[in-house]
Amino acid sequence: QPFQLADYKGKTVVLMFFPLAFSGVCTKEMCAIADDFGAWDTLGAEVLGISVDSPYVNQKFAESVNAKFPIVSDFNKEATVKFGVYREDLGGLRGVSERAAFVINAKGIVTYAWVGEHPGVFPPLDDIKDAVAAAG
């Protein structure tokens, strides 16, 4: 089913863009969020993983990392482009998203943005949690 950010209006949303499912850092990142999901849930965060992989790949990836949050497909790269994290060439990978995180408050305003300098950089999860708490 199509994902619509508008469906989350009135909630604090965390968008976690990552280049490719099943790659080393991406797996570590999604596992870290899944393993600590109680903390995100306590903060009231609606966490969404997003990659340009197909919906079928992302479904298997979500199962493999035991994600208690959706990992959605941006196969057509619409959100990746709109959030400014589309990369024509990222370390030899063509047409993927940069590793990035956005916190969107209940009013739909982006209150925090982080974009990795390169695909191997791990996101600052504690800073993102602090941004969620601040977003209210």
C-alpha positions as CSV (number, residue, x, y, z in Angstrom):
1,Q,0.0,0.0,0.0
2,P,1.3,3.5,-0.8
3,F,2.9,5.3,2.1
4,Q,1.7,8.9,2.8
5,L,3.5,11.1,5.3
6,A,0.2,13.0,5.7
7,D,-1.2,9.8,7.4
8,Y,1.2,10.7,10.3
9,K,0.0,14.3,10.8
10,G,-0.3,15.1,14.5
11,K,2.5,12.8,15.4
12,T,6.3,13.2,15.7
13,V,7.9,11.3,12.8
14,V,11.5,10.2,12.3
15,L,12.5,9.5,8.7
16,M,15.6,7.4,8.5
17,F,16.9,7.3,4.9
18,F,19.5,4.7,4.1
19,P,21.2,3.7,0.9
20,L,20.6,0.0,0.6
21,A,18.9,-2.8,2.5
22,F,21.2,-5.7,3.7
23,S,24.4,-3.6,3.4
24,G,26.6,-3.5,6.5
25,V,26.1,-0.1,8.0
26,C,22.4,0.0,7.0
27,T,21.8,-3.3,8.7
28,K,23.7,-2.1,11.9
29,E,21.6,1.1,11.9
30,M,18.2,-0.5,11.5
31,C,19.1,-3.2,14.1
32,A,20.2,-0.5,16.5
33,I,16.8,1.2,16.2
34,A,14.9,-2.1,16.4
35,D,16.9,-3.3,19.4
36,D,16.2,0.0,21.2
37,F,12.6,0.5,19.9
38,G,11.1,0.8,23.4
39,A,13.1,4.1,23.8
40,W,11.8,5.5,20.5
41,D,8.2,4.4,21.4
42,T,8.4,6.0,24.9
43,L,9.4,9.3,23.2
44,G,6.3,9.0,21.0
45,A,8.3,8.7,17.8
46,E,6.8,7.2,14.7
47,V,10.1,5.8,13.1
48,L,10.2,5.0,9.4
49,G,13.1,3.5,7.6
50,I,13.3,4.5,3.9
51,S,15.4,3.2,1.0
52,V,15.1,3.0,-2.7
53,D,15.0,-0.8,-2.6
54,S,11.8,-2.5,-3.8
55,P,8.9,-3.0,-1.3
56,Y,9.7,-6.8,-1.4
57,V,13.3,-6.3,-0.5
58,N,12.4,-3.9,2.3
59,Q,9.8,-6.3,3.7
60,K,12.4,-9.0,3.9
61,F,15.0,-6.6,5.4
62,A,12.5,-5.4,8.0
63,E,11.9,-9.1,9.0
64,S,15.6,-9.8,9.1
65,V,16.4,-6.9,11.5
66,N,13.2,-7.6,13.6
67,A,12.0,-4.0,12.9
68,K,8.9,-3.0,14.9
69,F,8.5,0.0,12.6
70,P,7.9,0.2,8.9
71,I,10.7,0.1,6.4
72,V,9.2,1.7,3.3
73,S,10.2,1.7,-0.3
74,D,11.0,4.9,-2.1
75,F,11.6,2.9,-5.3
76,N,10.5,5.8,-7.5
77,K,12.8,8.1,-5.5
78,E,10.1,10.7,-4.8
79,A,10.7,11.2,-1.1
80,T,14.5,10.9,-1.6
81,V,14.4,13.8,-4.1
82,K,12.0,15.9,-2.1
83,F,14.1,15.7,1.0
84,G,17.3,16.5,-0.9
85,V,19.1,13.3,-0.2
86,Y,19.1,11.7,-3.7
87,R,22.6,10.9,-4.9
88,E,23.4,10.3,-8.6
89,D,26.5,8.5,-7.5
90,L,27.2,7.5,-3.9
91,G,30.5,5.6,-3.6
92,G,29.8,4.0,-7.0
93,L,26.1,3.2,-6.3
94,R,23.9,5.1,-8.7
95,G,20.5,6.6,-7.8
96,V,20.3,5.9,-4.0
97,S,19.7,8.0,-1.0
98,E,22.3,9.4,1.3
99,R,22.1,8.2,4.9
100,A,20.0,10.9,6.6
101,A,17.6,11.5,9.4
102,F,14.7,14.0,9.7
103,V,12.5,14.7,12.7
104,I,9.1,16.1,11.7
105,N,6.9,17.5,14.5
106,A,3.2,17.1,15.0
107,K,2.6,20.3,12.9
108,G,4.5,18.8,9.9
109,I,7.6,21.0,10.4
110,V,11.1,19.5,10.0
111,T,12.7,20.4,13.3
112,Y,15.9,18.3,12.9
113,A,17.9,17.2,9.9
114,W,21.1,15.2,9.6
115,V,22.8,14.0,6.5
116,G,25.9,11.7,6.6
117,E,29.1,13.0,4.9
118,H,29.5,9.5,3.3
119,P,27.6,6.2,3.3
120,G,29.7,4.6,6.0
121,V,28.8,7.3,8.7
122,F,26.5,6.0,11.4
123,P,23.7,8.4,12.4
124,P,23.8,10.1,15.8
125,L,20.9,8.2,17.3
126,D,21.1,9.9,20.7
127,D,21.0,13.3,19.0
128,I,18.0,12.2,17.0
129,K,16.2,11.0,20.2
130,D,16.9,14.4,21.8
131,A,15.4,16.1,18.7
132,V,12.3,13.9,19.1
133,A,12.0,14.9,22.8
134,A,12.4,18.6,21.9
135,A,9.8,18.3,19.1
136,G,7.3,17.4,21.7
